[in-house]
């Protein structure tokens, strides 16, 4: 089966998982996007994505490797879960620009 159904989960303190969600779709690409406040909500959203046929979940840079593992565990490692990582240089740049 071709990879066509993606999930992307973003995290911010002011996002509500039942309110902040969307979908991008074309003939060959279908992405469900969900906003959550924390990893516990992300676990629930990931479980729901599985029921909707999502084949791959990616997490924004606000999640850690440990968070990604919690989500893998929550979905019984049913599909791949990846997460954005920043290099040390980019983390320093973010700190400078956001402070």
N, C-alpha and C positions, 0 to 999 in steps of 0.2 A: 504494500500500500504506500502510495506517495505521501510525503509529509505536506499537509495542507492546513491543519488546524492547530493554531498556536495559542498559548495563553501567556499573558504578561501581567504581572502583579507589581504595583507600585505602592510605596508606603509613605505616609505623611500623617502627622498627628490630627489633621483636620479632615481626613477623608473618611467617608462612611461607606462600608462595604455594600450596603443595600441601595445606596444612592449613587455612588461614583463608579460606574461601570459603562463600558461602551464596546463597540465592535467595529472592526475594519474588515471589509470583505470585498473580494473581487472573484473572478472565475477560478483562480488557482490559489488564492490566499484568503484565509479566514482567521482573524485574530480577535480573541476576547481579551479585553483589558479591564482590570479591576483595581480599585483603590482600597487600601486597608490602613488601619491605624497601627497594627502590630502583627507579630508573627502568628499569634493565635488566630486572628482573623484570616491571615493568609493561608493557614492550614485548612480552614473551613472553605475558603474560596477555591483552593486547589482541589479539594474533594468534590466540590460542585463541578469544577471544570472537567474532571474525569467523567462525570455522568453525562456531560454534553459532548463527549467525543474528542476533547482536546488531546493532541498527541505529544505535546512538548510544552513545558512551562519555563518561562524565564522570569527572573526576579530583578528588580531595579537595584541600583547600587546602595540603597538604604538597608539591604539585607546582608547579613554576614554568612560565612560558610556554615556556621552552626545553625543559623536560621534555615538555610537551604536543606540541611540534613533533617531538621525537624519536619519540614514540609515533605521531604521524601518519605520519612517515616509515617507521616499522617496519611499518605496515599499508598502506603505499602510498596513504594518504589515501582509503582505501576507504569509510569512514564518518566522520561528524563526531566530533571530539574536543574537549570543552570542559573547563575547569578552574575551580575555585572561586577567586575573588580577593577579598582583603580590602582595604578602603580603608585609607589611612594611619592614620586615627583608630582603626579596629578593630585594626590591627597593633600600635599603641601600647598599646591596651587589653589585648590578649593578652600583650604583654611585661610589663605591670604585674601582671596577674593570675597569670601563670605563673612569675614570678620570686620 
